[in-house]
């Protein structure tokens, strides 16, 4: 508490020195279990202004994870809401600050060719992939020694909570939302939460069939052998001189998750969305791929043994922000031969300057009071409601070993079966 009082004295002195009104933005990049202490001390130190005050503002940014399940998320929302009004609260997800994610709205609603096709009549399925090359730890290229680790956070949290519950579901909302009638923050956020409310809820039997988790084992990345997850956990905690958490020696923390879901509304009825994310995959890439339905089996697509490759619109979120569309084209020559070609758009090459960092854009939005790209409390709760049946089922099954995949591969074979059972395949780009 003393530190907060000293902070207030320092900030008040700066306000007086520079003649500024005393607006404040507090960034809570802390574990969920200590959010209440931070908020309580800020209030007791007199650093929280009323939301209705006009001369200056006080706003709070809450970093993920917002809880580790639905009940704990509601508790975080409650303790923050006891001090800060919803209009003062900004729950940050840096993925929503990326240019390409924001461009999804422009792509859909500023181009007349896309929105008429953006529905179950023309789209076969959608794939959303968030792949990471790194594991828990970073290593020095020359010595092979560990330089940093996320083991203290990640062990016991896992991929589903860390990535899918927030980042990926938020990107899904941008892809699947209905056209908002304006760009006002609450109108856009209403459209997003509408998608989450339409997600088909999974029961225990569904989870067993359409959700796969995995854990990486020793493998090769860029020609170097790297350890498996369990060994990395042990090495990480040893390097920090910390005791291993209970159960971590035979950890069942997921480092990979793949699932199939449906958005049960008029636009998306029957269209499967395949989501996958994981660590120690072959490359770092985040992509949304919209695959359109095949043309009829006549003319150029009349030979079942050699079907045309489908038309795919790919939106790359990282590392090279842009989009591409794969279309069929005739190869030069006297005969009609079809070959798939790509139409490419890249942000850096088209506009010259580098896109601003996602956090940079989002922090500017907080200072400007624009909540469009931040999660509202009902969005957070709706996302957790979808994820909870998966977590509950995993808790019930008490598996000792997860499906494994070698570092540098695209995940366990069980994930392939989810999509291949529907006659489709993952895009391993």
N, C-alpha and C positions, 0 to 999 in steps of 0.2 A: 504494500500500500504506500509505503514511503516513496518508492520510485515514481509512482503515479502522481503524488503530490509535487515532487520535484519537477516532473515533466510539465505539469500545469504551470508552475512558476516560470519555467523556461519559455514556454509557448506564449504566456501572457506578456513576458518581457519583449519577445520578438514582435508581437502585435503592436505594442506601444512604440517600439523603436521604428518600425516601418509604417505605422499608421494604417494598419489593415484590420478588418472587422473581427477576425478570430474564427474564420471557418475552419473546420477540421474534418479530415478523413482518417479513420483508424482502420488499419489492415490487420485482421486477426488470422495470421497464417500459423495457427496453433492447433494441437490435437483437439478433437471434439470435447474431450472430458475436462478441458480447462477453459473453454469458452466462457462459462458462467463466471469464473473468477475474473477474467479480463473485463467483461462487461460490468460486473459489480464494482470493481476498482475504478473504472472510468467514471461511473456514476457517482461514487462516493467522493472522488476527487473533484467533482464539479465540472467535468469536461464534456458533458452531454447536454446540448441545447435542445429545447423543445422543437418538434418538427414544424410547428406553425411560425416559428420566429423568422422574420424577414431579413434582418440585418446580416445575419451570418447563419451558416448551416453546420450541422454535425451529421456525418454519414459513417457507416461502418461497412467494411468489406469482410465477408466471411469466406475463407478459403475451404475447398473441399479437403477431406471428406466431411460432409454434413451428416454426422452420425455413422454408425456401422450397420444399422438396420432401421426399420420404420419407427420403432418406439424411440430409439436414441436420437433419430433425426427430428422427431417431433419435440423432444426435450431441448435440443439445440435451438430449434425455432422458437420454443416457448421462452427460454431464458434470454435470448436476444430480443424477442418481442416485448419482454417486460420492461426494457429500457429504451429500445429504439423502435420507432414506428416502422411499418412495412415500407413506407416511402423513403425511409432513411437507410434501409438495409439492402445491400448489394451482394448476392451470393454468386461468386465468380466461377466461371468455367472458361479457361483460356481458349479452348477450342472455338468458342463462339466469337472470339475476337479475330480469328484468322480470316484473311481476305476472301479465300475461296468459299468458306462456309457462308459468309455474308453474301457472296456473289450468287449463292443458290437462289435467293429471293429475286435478284435481278435477272438471272438466267430464266427463271420460270415465268416471271410476271412482266418482264420488259421485252420479251421476244414472242411474237405471235405464233411462231411455229411450235413452241414446246408445250404450252399449257393445254391446248386441245388434245395433245397426245399423252398427257400426264395422268393416266388413269388405267383401270383394269382392262379396258378394251384394247389398249395398245402396248402395255408394258407386261413382259413375261415375269420378271422378278427383279429385285434390287439386292445388290451386295454392298455391304459396308465393312471395310477392312481397316483396322488400325494395327499395324505391325511395328514392333520395336526390335532393333538389333541387339541392344544391350540387355544384360540381365540385372541382377541386384547390384553388382559391383562394377566399378571402373578400374582398369588395370593400366599400369605404365607399359607402353609399347616396347621399351627396351629391357626393363628389368623383370616385367611380368608381375610386379608387386601391386597389391590392391591400393588404390589411391582414394577411393570413396565408396560408400555403400548406402543402400536404402533398406537394408535388412531390418533395422529397428522399426521402420514403419510398415514394410511390406509383409513380413511374416505374420500370418494370422489375418491379414486383410485380403490379399489375393486380387486376381485380375477382374473378377466380376464386380467387386466393390470399387476397385481403383479406377477402372476404365469404362466398363460397360454401363454401369448404373448411371453415370453422369455424362461423360464425353459422348459416348456413342448414341445414347438415347436422345441427347440434345441435337446431335447431327440428324438423327432420324426424324426429329420434329421438323427440322428445316426442309427436309426432302418431302415429307408427307403432308405438311400442313395445308389447310385450305387458304385461299387468297384472303388476306386481311383487308378490311375495307379502308384502312388507312395505315400509315406507318407510325402512329402514336404507340408509345411503349406498351400500354395495357392491351391495345388491340392486337398487336403482334404476339404478345405473351398469351392472350386468350386463345389464339389460333394454335400455338404450340401445345398448350395443356390439353386442347381438344384432341390432339393425336395421342397423347399418353392415356387419356381417358378411353380411347377406342382400342387400345391394345388388348388382344385376346388373352385373358388370364389363363395361366398354366396350372394344371393340377399335377399331382405326383406322377401319374402315368405319362403325362405330356413331357415332364422334365426328363424322365428316363429315355424318352424317344427323340426329343428334338434339342436337347442341351448336352453339350460335351465339355468337360473340363480336362485339362492336362497339366503336366509338369515337365520342364525340360531336364534332360540328363546330359551327361558329358558329350561333347561333340566338337565340331570344327567350324570356326567362323573366320573367314578371310585367311584360310591356311593355318590358323592357330588353334590348338586344342584349348577348350575352355571347360571349366568344371560344371557339373550339374547343380541344380537348385539347392539340394540339401547340403552339399559340400560348401557351396557359397554362403549359406546361412551360418554354418559352423565357423568358417573362416572369418566371416564378417564380425560375428560376436566376439571371437577370440581377439581380433585386431582392435576392438573397442574395449577389451578387458571387461566384458559383460558376461553375465551368466546366460546360458542358452534358455530361451523360454520353454516351458513344459511342452513336450511333444514335438519340438522342432527337429530333433534328430531324425525322426520318421515323419517329417512334415507332410501334410496333405493340402498345403496352401496351393491354390490354382495359379499357374502362370500363363494359362491359355484358356480361353472360353470361346465356344462357337455355339450358335443357336439359330433356330428358325422361328420367326414370329409373324403374326398377321395383324393388320390394322383393320378392324371390322367396322368400316363405314362404306358409304356408297361409292366413293372414289376408288378404294383399294380392295374391295371385296374379292377374296381369293388369290391376291397377289402375295407370294411369300417374300419376306425380307430375311436375308441371311446375314448375320452379323458374326464377326470373328475378330479377336484381338489376342495378342500374346507377346511374350518376351522371348528373346533369343531366336527370332525368326530370321530368314535370309537377308532381309533388307528393312530399312526404316521407310515406311510408306503409310499414308492415310488416304483412302480412296473411297469414293461413292461411285458405284457402277450401276447404271440403269440399262438393263438389257430389254430391248423391244421384242415383240413377238415376231416369229418367223413369217416370211411372206408365204402365200399359198404354194402348195407343191405342184406348180405348173411353170411353164416357161423355164427360167433359169434355175428353179429349185425343184425340178421334176424328177431328179434322180435320188432316191432314198439313200443309196450307198455313199453319195457325195453331196450332202446337203450344204447349202450356203452358210457361211458363218453369220451369226446374228449381228444386227446393228446394235452397237453399244455406245452409250454416252458415259464417259468417265470423267469425274470431277476429282482432281488431285488436290488434297488439302495440304499435304507436305510430302517430301521436302521441296519439290518444285511446284509451286502453286500454279494451277492452270486447268485446262480441260481438253479433252480430245474426243472425237467421235469416229468410230470405226464403221465404214460404209463399204459396200460392194462397188467395184469398178471394173471396167473392161481392160484387160491387158492389151497393149498395142499389138497389132498383127491382123492378118486376114481372117483368123478364126475368132469366134466369140469364146473367150476364156475369162472367167471371173476371178478377181483377186481382191482381198480385203485391204483397204488403205485407211490411213488415219488423217483426219483433219485436226491440227494441233493449235492450241492457244496457250501461251505461257506469259504469266504476268511480268516477269523481269525483262524478257526480250521485247514484249509489246510496249511496255510503259517506261522502260529504262531504269527507273529508280527502284530500289528495294522496297518491298512492302513493309509497313511498320510492324513491329513486334506485336503479337496479340495482346500481351499484358499492357503494352504502351497504349494501344487503342482503348482498352477497357478502363484503364486508370483515368484517361482523359474523359471518358464517358461518365465515370463516377463524379469527377469534379464538375462536369457540366450538368449533372442531375438527370442523365439519360439512362433509364433502366432497361432499354429494349433488349440488350444482349445478356441480361442477368436473370437468374432463375428466381421466379416467384415461389412463395412457400407452397402453393398448391402443386406447382411443377415438381418440386422436390418430393413431396409426399406421393404424388402419382407415380413417379419413377420408382420409388421404393416399394410401392404396392405391387408393381409388376415383378420386381426382382425377388420379393420375399418368398413366394412359393418355391423358387429355385434354392434359396438358402435353406429353407425349412426342409426340403427334400434331402439336400446334402447332409444336413445335420442328422436326419433320421437314418440314413443308410450307413453311416460310420465306416466308410471305406478306408482300408489301410494303405492302399496304393492307387494312385491315379493313373489313367492312361499316360504313357510317356512318349516324348518325342526328343530326338537328338537336337542339340543346339545347331542352328543353321538350316533347319528344315521347317516346313510350313505347318507343323503341328501334328498331333496324333492322327492315325489313320481313321479313328472313330469319327473325327470331324468330317472327313471326306464322305463317310457313309450318310451323314445327314442330308447332304445336298445331292449326292449321287443316287440316293433312293428316289429322288424326284426327276431323274434323268438330266441333271444339270451338273456343273463342275465349278469349283472355285477358280477365280482369276488369279493365278500366281504370276503377277506382273513384276 
